[in-house]
């Protein structure tokens, strides 16, 4: 007998924070269409983020989703633990998929055969560890070699539904309060970590789950990157413009113990995730006033930002947005400082966001396709010098009418003085 019941699994004020059954059904159905088009009979979903996306929760489980036209068209979630919770999070009796205990590996193939499976399902080789995936490659070997379904799933998730956009809008409203908290407690002598703590308090109280999910190994990100003065010029392992000192070498990015000094730039880059959906925003602060040179740098980065938005708004390729915005930055004199200092410069100006911080496509060379209608992207041109960093960032949605900001855009000042 379980010591808990489903009434315990709620959001604030008893709200039902499960993914709607209609969302899960639409996602599973769409993947079935994509699998059919790719010539795959099915996909075996195992990455935690994708289990949440397709099954409504991230239990220890694997999910088989068949291609359209399969003998048994219903998806099935095989659960190690917790079966009861997986059943509830997937919609209980209304779930669009079956929820079953995970069979022994020797029985898994038989279970799939009974469902009409005759060829190896696609695995997420781009998302799960090799030693883990090898177990299933071996188990499915009698079906033949397992294809890779990673890119199919990534491309599906690029286009957000109306419900997903609503979650990101809710995240953005909470994020504004995080910036208000930074404004309220900041000033000369306050440490970077104290500012992060103020923002974190708001985020956690509103339901942030504690993890910013990423695709790129080593899957780490400090979502509160607040760097002041010279700390803004320190690089880190993380592929971004701004590194920061971090609290210690194992946490070697983001905010540290440096205290704010007068008249130096303080870059505040905050991420919030509402029910898993991420928004990303950066604004500048200063205790006192910034020099005319720093003001000019900020204005120039806003011009670079406008170029990226304009190119994406026209439906041009993300690579085109990079080329045009990079050319402008070079013309303005920032070739050696855009998105970092040599040899630690990042080569992008925007990254798609959703359930993960580093989704596709990216405003960078090689992404020769547009941000799709329904795509959501954080656009973040920044320049970095030894004495600090400066720039902006907002999260945008491309809808049928073009690009529109999800986060504050001009509704929050680009520079706030304490």
Secondary structure, DSSP 8 states (H G I E B T S, - for coil): --S--GGGS--GGG---S--HHHHHHHHHHHHHHHHHHT-SEEEE--HHHHHHHHSS--EEEEEEE-TT-SS---EEEEEE-HHHHHHHTTGGG-SSEEEE---HHHHHHHHHHTT--S--BB-TTTS-HHHHHHHHHHTGGG----B-HHHHHHHHHS--HHHHHHHHHHHHHHHHHHHHHHHH-STT-BHHHHHHHHHHHHHHTT--S----SSTT----SEEEEEGGGGG---SSSSS-----SBTTB-SS--S-B--TT--EEEEEEEEETTEEEEEEEEEESS---HHHHHHHHHHHHHHHHHHHHHHTT-BHHHHHHHHHHHHHHTT-TTTBTS-TTS----SEEE-SSSTTEEEEESTT--SB--TT-EEEE--EEEETTEEEE-BEEEEEETTEEEESS-GGGS-SEEE-
